[in-house]
Amino acid sequence: MTWTEQKLPADHAPVKSGKVGVLVVNLGTPEAAEPRAVKRYLGEFLSDKRVIEIPQIVWQPILRGIILNTRPKKSAKAYAKVWTEDGSPLAFITKAQSEGLQEQLGENVLVKYAMRYGNPSIPDQITALQAEGAERILLAPLYPQYCAATTATVVDKAAETLMKQRWQASLRTLPPYHDDPAYISALHDDIAAQLAALDFVPEVLLLSFHGMPQRTHDLGDPYHCHCRKTARLLEEALDASGKAMGIRTETSFQSRFGPAQWLTPATDDTLEAEGAKGTKRLAIAAPGFSADCVETLEELAIEGKAQFMDAGGEEFAVLSCLNTSDPGMDMLETIIRRELSGWI
């Protein structure tokens, strides 16, 4: 009999306890594709000291006085291009991932999802899991590659929640899985299937990861190394299986923001350079994103395509993220069951 199966005495007051919870977390999204909602979202996101690592006394006047009065309108237009009847793609895909995990893990585990910025929030969802009896919670940031501005800030928010509680749940955190064989295998299988389904054979497969300031790397953050290792292992897996079909693989970093030096090569520069040097057929994948979002559906699929075509390209495809694909869900179940070992 496991600890979760132990029975309370007959005269014990009703209590919800002894459950195990899993909270999957992604970055976040505005609640609507309109400037006011985007402004609220960006205000929270860009006020995080893990995201903007300059003194707040310097940053906040810039954020409140300039950025939040100019950027929301532009960003809202980008969100509007990818918004659906179900709302934000990132939100409904992450919700679907949590529902799929709930089915795969069974009734002995309670699964919920949260957004680091926006709703449902980490504090609300931790509280909800505890209210349903979860005394042990696996916090699962869906970031394969570790960065302080992503994984660490999720842990910070969860810790901040526990700091306010008298009766805390026991907490584990899903480690980064950038080189996990289950992750590399899922990427290989999913990307190989999507490449095979294209009506053209790409000359180049571009692996685009979210960018980070160069200063992040210089301060010792492993993110750049994690991305490079993922790209190398994926390329090796595709070559070994013969699924690469002679396609040249390149790696780049997208979503630059502000005047600081960011990780290079930049995705937009790479797309333009490939077109300019004669590459006609290109496919792009975003292995660092666990779910499609504005960065993949708008920045890559719309803006990226225009950049490549304007530079001389002729065929262009953006491959879907793992999302709720069979390889993606099997991978999530594998790594999450591993971290729940001893609890279930």
N, C-alpha and C positions, 0 to 999 in steps of 0.2 A: 504494500500500500504506500503510495507516494504521499507527500505532505498535503497535496491538494485534495486527496481522497479521504483524509481523516474526517471523521464525523464529530459534530459537536454533541455534548451531553443533551439529553432530552429536555432538560429544564433550562437550557441556555437561551437567552434572548435571541431573536432573529438577527443575523448579521451577515453582511456581504463581505467575505474575505477569502483568502486562500487562492485567489486567481492570479494568473500570469497575463500581463499585458504587453502588447507591441505597439509602439507609436512610430509610424513611418513619417518622415518629415522632408519636405522640399522647400525651396526658397521662398516662394510666395507670389502673389499676384494681386493687382487691384480688383475690387469687387465689380467694377464696370469699366467699359472701354470709353470713359469720358474723363475730361481733365480734372474734375474735382476728386474723383476716386483715385486717379493716378497720383495726384498731388499728395493725398493721404498716405498712399503706399510708399511713394518715394521719400516722403518726410520721415517715415519710420525706418526704411531701408538705409537711407543715406545718413541717418543720425547714429547708426551703429558704429561704435568706435573700432570694431574689428574690420569694418568695411572701409571706412575713411580714417586712416591712421595719422591724422594731423591734429594738433590741439583744437579742441572744440571752440575755444575763444576766437580762433582764427576761422575755423570752418563754418560755424553756424551762421554768421552774418552773410557769408557767400551763399550758403544753402538757402536761407530764408529770404535773402534780399535779391538773389539773381536766379539761381537754379530752379527753385520751386515756383517762380513766376514766369519761367520760359519753357522749361523742359516738359512739364505735364501735357501741354497741348500737342507737342510733337510726338511724345510717347503714346498718347491716347490714339493718335492716328494709326500708329503701328499696331497697337492692340486691336483696334477696330478691324483691321485687315484679316485677323485670325480668329476673332471672337465667334462663338457658335451659339446655337440655341441652348446648349448646356452651359454656356459661360466660357470662362477661361480654359483653354486646352490643358494647361498645367494642372489646374485644380481638378477637373473632372477625370483626367488620366490618373493622377495620384490617388483620388478617391477610388477609382476602379481597381488600382493596384492593391489598395488596402482591403477592398472587398474580396478580391481574388485570393489574397493571402489568408483572409479569414476562412474562406472555404477550404483552402489547402491545409491549414494548420488545425482546423477543427475546433470543437466547442471548448476545449480545455484552455484555449488562448483567446484573449480579447484583443482585437486589432482595430486601431483607429489611425487616422492620418491628421497631420497638422501642417501649417505653413509657418515658416520662421517669421515672415512679415505678412500681416493680413490675417485672414480667418480661413478655417478654424485655427485658433492660436495654440501654441504649445501649452501655456498654463491651463487654458480651458480643457484641453484634451487630456492632460495628465490628471486633472481634477475629475473628469468624467470617467476615466479608467479606474481611479481609486473608488469613486462612488459605486462602480459596478463590482468592486471586490478585488481589484488588482493590487496586490501588495508587492509584486515584483514586476518591474517594467523594463523592457528592452527599448532603448531609444535608438531608432534606426534612421540616421540622416542618409538620404539617398544620393550621396555624393561619392562616387567611386574613388576619386582622387582627393586626398586630404588638403584642405587649406584652412587657415585660421579664420578667413572671412566667410567660410561656409560651414564646415563641420564644427569648428570650435564655437561659433556663435550659437549654434543649436544647443550644444552642451551648456554654454553659459546661461541660456534662457531657461533650460530645464533646471539647472542648479538654482537660479534665481527663484524659481517657483518653489522648489523644495525648502529653500531658506525661510520661507514664510509659513511653513507648515510645522505643526507640533508632531504629527504622526506621518513620517515620511515613508514613501515606498522605497524599496531597494531598487537601485538603478544600475543597469548595464548599458554600454554604448557599443553599437555596431562599429567595428573598426573599418578604416578605408579598405576597399577591395579592388584596387586598381590592377593588381597582378594576380588576383585569385583565379585559379584554373576554371572555376565555374563561371566567372564573369567573362574571361577571355573566350571560353567555349561558347557562351551565349552570344557574344558579339560576332564571333566567327560564323556561327550557324545562321544568325539573323541577317548579317550583312551579305554573306554568300548567297542566301536565298533571294535577297532583294536585287543583288547585282545580276543574278541569273534571269530575273524576271524583266529586266530592262529590255527595251527594243533596240538598244545599241550597246556596243562594248566600249566602256570608258578607256581612255588612254591613261587617265590619272584618277586615283581615289584619294581625295583630300580628307584627312581626319582633322576636324576643327574642334578645338577645345575652347571653353570660355577663357578669356584672357585674365591676367592679373598684373598689377604694376610690377615692374622689374624690382622695385624696392622690396616687395614681398619676398621675392626669391633671395635677394641679397641679405635679408634679415634672418634667413635660415628656414623659411617655409618650404616644405618638400613638394609643393604642388607641381611645379614645373617638371621635377624628376619623375613624379608619379605619372603625369601625362605622357612623357616621353617613353616611359617603360610600358604603359598600356599600348601605345602606338607600335612599339617594337614587337611586343608579344603578339599583337593582333596581326601585324604584317607577317611575322614568322608562321603563325597558324594558317593564314590564308595561303602562303607559299607552300607550306608542307602538305596541305590538302589538295593543292592544285586548283583551288577555287579563285585564285587571284587572276588567272587567265592572262598573265603577262602584264597586268596593270601596274603602273608605277604608283607607289604610295608616298604621299607627302603629309606633313603635319604642320598645322598653323593654329593661331590663337585669335579669337574674335572678341567683339564687344568692347573695344577701347572706349574709355571715358576720361575726359579731362586732358590736360596738357602733359601729364607725367609720361615718362617712358614706360611702355608696357612690354610684356613678353613678345618676342618676335620668332618667326615671321608672322605678320598680321594676315588674317584670312582675306580681307578685302584686297590687300596688296598682292597676295599670292594669286587670287583669282584673276586680277588684271595682268599680272606677269605671265601666267600660264597662257592666257588668250593672246597676249602680245608676242609670245615666242612660238606660236603656232599650234598649241594644243587645241583641238577641235571638240573633243568629247571628254567630259569630266563628270564624275559623281562625287558627292560630298556626304560624309557621315559625321555625326557629332557624338562620339562614344562617351563623353563625359556627362552628357545629359541623360538622366534616367527616364525623362518624359519630354515629349515635344512641347514647345512653348514659343513665346514670341521670338526668342533668339534663333530658333531653328525654322519656324514657319514663316517668319517675316524677314528677319535679318539674312538668313541663308537662302531660303526658297524663293524669295521675291527680290530683295536687294542684291543678294549674291548672284542670282541668275542674271540680272541686268548688268552687273559689273562684268561678268564673264562674257556675255554675249556682245556687249559694247566693245570689248577688247579683241573680238574676233572669234570667240567660241561659237559652236554650232549646236551641240547637244549637251544638255545639263540636267542632272537629277540630284535631288536631295533625298537621301535615304531616311526612313523613319527611325526614331529612337527605339529602344527596346520596348518601351511602353508596356502594354499588357500582352505582348506576344508570348507564345508558348516558351521559347528559350528564355525570355526575360523573366517570366513568372517562375519558371523552374529554378532559375538562378537565385532569385530572391528567396524562394522557399529554402533552398539549400543553405545559403549563408545565414539566414535567420534561424533556421533549426539548429545550426551549429552553435550559434551564440546563446540559444536557449537551453543548451545541454546542461543537465542537472536540475533544471526547472520544470521540464516536461518529460 
